[in-house]
Amino acid sequence: MRYDLESQISAAKTTSPLPQETLQDLAVSLAKAAKALADATGSLPSYDQKQYETQLKALEKSVEELRISNAPKSKFAFKRKPKAADSAPAPPLSPAPVTTPVDPKQSVTVLPTPTHLVLSSKSHQYITRASLPEHPQQTDLALSDLDNCVVNLLPPIPSISDGRTESLILTALHARNLTNCIILLPSIEGSALLHDMSNCILVLGSHQFRMHSSKKIDIFLAISSNPIIEHCNAIRFSRYPSTLMPALLGKKESPPFTVQDFSHIRPTPSPNFSTMDDSTKQAIEDGIASAHNDTTFVEKLNTVLPQ
């Protein structure tokens, strides 16, 4: 929702004159975002809550700046002098508008610098830190509409790394509409929120993990809380591979966790997820290791992805 709203604001910035309906749509989207954040209060970690509140305030400021810059300018006209009773009618004076000084801060809308890295609408690509677009050192990561891709953002081998790629710090993950993908990520400081995924492998560490409306996903996870799934099926969990532990910023071991299925609130085991057995885990980890080291692995995705 936040990324859609930022896109709407960016588009509105380039439109002149801006229709009143657009401003109304932005106001409605803001209200929905505020309600969604209010509904999530109490279930989000305090760090994420503060981040989202800050981002929402920045969006509100941007919309208000758009509203001000597109407000109609006031015009003034001199009043006619009253007619003298014994004099000939005077010719009417033409309205003389007075130009209102324009505040330069209002005439140009300055949107906040993006605080997220977006990878969207890509197919059959291998993406690493070195191939990322310019981004802040500390950033949210948004993945959307990817198919048959490997996104490998693990730290590169020290001997071939550079300062820019090594400095990537992920604060949150938002993923939607991923199909036939392998996602290899280091530790994320905040939450991982995922929607509408199928036939994927995920390797990541996070403070909080929530997945919705997804199927056939193998997840290797390091997490300090319990992961949550909803409206999902054929999900398999395991702990973060020990071979990739350096990507967890020095953590020596991935702690155990208990999966919570919000679609199966019963005392019986959920049929929607399972824990990988040792042989399955080892086979998939071997495939992950190959994907991590081989930039042509996109051609071999079907050899390790869930079927």
C-alpha positions in Angstrom: 0.0 0.0 0.0 2.8 2.4 0.9 4.6 1.8 -2.4 1.4 2.3 -4.4 0.8 5.6 -2.6 4.3 6.8 -3.3 3.8 6.0 -7.0 0.6 7.9 -7.1 2.3 10.9 -5.5 5.2 10.8 -8.0 2.7 10.6 -10.9 0.7 13.6 -9.4 3.9 15.6 -9.2 4.3 15.5 -12.9 0.7 16.4 -13.7 -0.3 20.0 -14.2 -2.9 21.1 -13.6 -3.7 18.4 -11.0 -7.3 17.3 -11.1 -9.2 17.7 -7.8 -10.2 14.1 -8.1 -6.6 13.0 -7.9 -6.1 14.8 -4.6 -9.2 13.2 -3.3 -7.9 9.8 -4.3 -4.6 10.5 -2.5 -6.5 11.5 0.6 -8.5 8.2 0.5 -5.4 6.2 0.1 -3.7 8.0 3.0 -6.7 7.2 5.2 -6.6 3.5 4.2 -2.8 3.4 5.0 -3.4 5.1 8.4 -6.2 2.6 9.2 -4.1 -0.4 8.2 -1.3 0.8 10.5 -3.7 1.5 13.3 -5.1 -2.0 12.9 -1.6 -3.5 13.1 -0.7 -1.6 16.2 0.2 -4.1 18.9 1.2 -6.9 16.5 4.2 -5.1 15.1 7.6 -4.8 16.8 8.2 -1.3 18.2 11.0 -0.7 15.7 8.8 -1.4 12.7 5.9 0.6 14.3 8.0 3.7 14.5 9.4 3.2 11.0 5.9 2.9 9.5 4.6 5.9 11.5 7.6 8.0 10.2 6.9 6.9 6.6 3.2 7.7 6.9 4.0 11.2 8.2 6.3 11.8 5.2 3.5 10.7 2.8 1.0 13.0 4.5 3.5 15.9 4.2 3.9 15.1 0.5 0.2 15.1 -0.2 -0.3 18.3 1.7 2.5 20.0 -0.3 0.7 18.8 -3.5 -2.5 20.3 -2.2 -0.9 23.6 -1.4 1.0 23.9 -4.7 -2.3 23.2 -6.7 -4.5 25.5 -4.7 -6.1 28.3 -6.8 -4.4 31.6 -6.4 -6.5 34.4 -4.9 -7.4 37.3 -7.1 -8.5 40.8 -6.0 -10.3 43.6 -7.9 -10.6 47.3 -7.2 -14.1 48.3 -6.3 -15.8 50.9 -8.5 -16.2 54.4 -7.1 -19.8 55.4 -6.2 -21.4 57.6 -8.9 -21.8 61.3 -8.0 -25.5 62.3 -8.1 -24.8 65.3 -10.4 -22.0 64.1 -12.5 -21.9 62.1 -15.8 -21.4 58.4 -15.5 -17.7 57.4 -15.3 -16.5 54.6 -17.5 -16.3 51.4 -15.5 -12.9 50.3 -14.3 -11.5 47.0 -15.5 -10.8 44.5 -12.8 -7.1 44.7 -12.0 -6.0 41.5 -10.4 -3.3 41.8 -7.8 -0.6 39.1 -8.2 -0.1 37.2 -5.0 3.6 36.5 -4.3 4.3 32.8 -4.7 6.3 31.0 -2.0 9.0 29.1 -3.8 8.7 26.3 -1.2 5.0 25.9 -2.3 5.6 26.2 -6.0 7.9 23.1 -6.1 6.8 19.9 -4.4 9.8 18.0 -3.0 9.1 14.4 -2.3 11.0 12.6 0.5 14.0 10.6 -0.7 12.9 6.9 -1.2 13.8 4.7 1.7 13.4 1.4 -0.1 15.0 -0.6 -2.8 12.5 -1.9 -5.4 13.0 -4.9 -7.6 9.9 -5.4 -9.8 8.7 -6.9 -13.0 11.7 -9.1 -13.8 11.8 -12.5 -15.5 14.6 -15.1 -15.9 17.3 -12.9 -14.2 20.0 -13.5 -11.7 20.3 -10.4 -9.4 23.1 -9.8 -7.0 24.2 -6.8 -4.8 26.5 -5.7 -7.6 23.6 -5.4 -10.1 21.4 -3.4 -7.8 20.3 0.2 -8.7 21.5 3.0 -6.5 20.0 2.7 -3.0 20.4 4.1 0.5 22.9 2.1 2.7 20.0 1.3 5.0 16.8 0.4 3.1 13.6 -1.6 3.0 13.5 -4.2 0.2 10.4 -4.5 -2.0 10.2 -7.5 -4.4 7.2 -7.8 -6.7 6.1 -9.5 -9.9 9.2 -11.7 -10.3 9.2 -15.0 -12.1 12.1 -17.5 -12.7 14.6 -15.3 -10.9 17.4 -15.7 -8.4 17.8 -12.8 -6.1 21.0 -13.3 -4.2 21.8 -10.4 -1.9 24.1 -12.3 0.4 27.4 -10.6 1.0 29.8 -11.2 -1.8 33.2 -13.0 -1.4 35.4 -10.4 0.4 38.1 -10.6 -2.3 35.7 -9.4 -5.0 33.4 -7.1 -2.9 33.3 -3.3 -3.1 32.4 -0.7 -0.6 28.9 0.0 -2.0 27.7 -3.6 -2.1 29.1 -4.5 1.2 27.3 -1.7 3.0 23.7 -3.0 2.3 21.6 -3.1 5.5 18.0 -4.4 5.0 15.5 -3.0 7.5 12.3 -4.8 6.2 11.2 -7.0 3.4 7.9 -6.7 1.4 7.3 -9.4 -1.3 4.3 -10.0 -3.6 3.6 -12.0 -6.7 6.8 -14.1 -6.9 6.8 -17.3 -8.9 9.5 -19.9 -9.5 12.2 -17.9 -7.6 15.0 -18.4 -5.2 15.5 -15.5 -2.7 18.8 -15.5 -0.7 18.9 -12.8 1.9 21.0 -11.9 4.9 19.5 -10.9 8.3 16.7 -8.3 8.1 16.5 -5.9 11.0 12.7 -5.7 11.0 9.8 -7.7 9.4 9.3 -9.9 6.4 5.8 -9.6 4.9 5.1 -11.8 1.9 2.0 -12.3 -0.3 0.9 -14.3 -3.3 4.0 -16.5 -3.8 4.3 -19.9 -5.4 7.0 -22.5 -6.1 9.8 -20.5 -4.4 12.7 -21.0 -2.0 13.3 -18.4 0.6 16.4 -18.0 2.7 16.4 -15.2 5.2 16.7 -14.0 8.8 14.2 -11.5 10.3 12.7 -10.3 13.5 9.2 -11.1 12.3 7.9 -13.3 9.4 4.3 -13.3 8.0 3.2 -15.0 4.8 -0.2 -14.8 3.2 -1.9 -16.6 0.3 1.1 -18.6 -0.9 1.7 -22.2 -1.8 4.6 -24.6 -2.4 7.3 -22.6 -0.6 10.4 -23.9 1.0 11.6 -21.6 3.8 15.0 -21.6 5.5 14.5 -19.1 8.4 16.4 -17.5 11.2 14.0 -15.7 13.5 13.7 -14.5 17.1 9.9 -14.9 17.2 7.4 -17.4 15.7 6.6 -17.1 12.0 3.0 -16.7 11.0 1.3 -18.0 7.9 -2.3 -17.5 6.7 -4.2 -18.9 3.7 -1.2 -20.9 2.7 -0.5 -24.5 1.8 2.4 -26.9 1.0 4.8 -24.7 3.0 8.0 -26.4 4.3 10.2 -24.9 7.0 13.7 -25.4 8.1 16.3 -23.4 10.0 18.8 -21.1 8.2 21.5 -23.1 6.5 24.7 -23.3 8.6 26.8 -22.9 5.5 25.4 -19.3 5.1 25.7 -18.3 8.7 28.2 -15.5 8.1 25.3 -13.7 6.3 23.5 -13.5 9.6 25.9 -10.8 10.8 27.8 -13.0 13.2 25.0 -15.2 14.6 26.4 -18.6 15.4 23.2 -20.6 15.3 19.7 -20.2 14.0 17.3 -20.4 17.0 14.4 -22.9 16.9 10.9 -21.6 16.2 7.2 -22.7 16.2 5.1 -21.9 13.1 1.7 -20.4 13.8 -1.0 -21.0 11.1 -3.8 -18.4 11.5 -5.9 -20.5 9.1 -5.9 -23.5 11.4 -6.7 -22.4 14.9 -7.2 -25.9 16.3 -5.3 -28.2 18.7 -4.5 -30.6 15.8 -1.4 -30.2 13.6 -1.9 -27.8 10.7 -2.0 -29.6 7.3 -0.8 -26.4 5.6 2.9 -26.6 6.6 5.5 -29.1 7.6 9.1 -29.3 8.8 11.7 -30.6 6.3 13.2 -34.0 7.0 17.0 -34.2 7.0 17.3 -35.8 3.5 15.0 -33.2 1.9 16.7 -30.3 3.7 20.1 -31.5 2.6 19.0 -31.8 -1.1 17.6 -28.3 -1.1 20.6 -26.9 0.7 22.8 -28.4 -2.0 20.7 -26.6 -4.6 20.9 -23.3 -2.6 24.7 -23.6 -2.5 24.8 -24.1 -6.3 22.5 -21.1 -6.8 24.6 -19.0 -4.5 27.8 -19.7 -6.5 26.5 -20.0 -10.0 25.1 -16.8 -11.8 23.7 -19.0 -14.6 21.6 -21.0 -12.1 18.3 -19.5 -13.5 18.5 -22.1 -16.2 18.4 -24.9 -13.5 15.7 -23.5 -11.2 13.4 -26.5 -11.8 16.0 -28.9 -10.4 15.5 -27.5 -6.8 12.2 -25.6 -6.7 9.1 -27.2 -5.1 7.0 -29.0 -7.6 
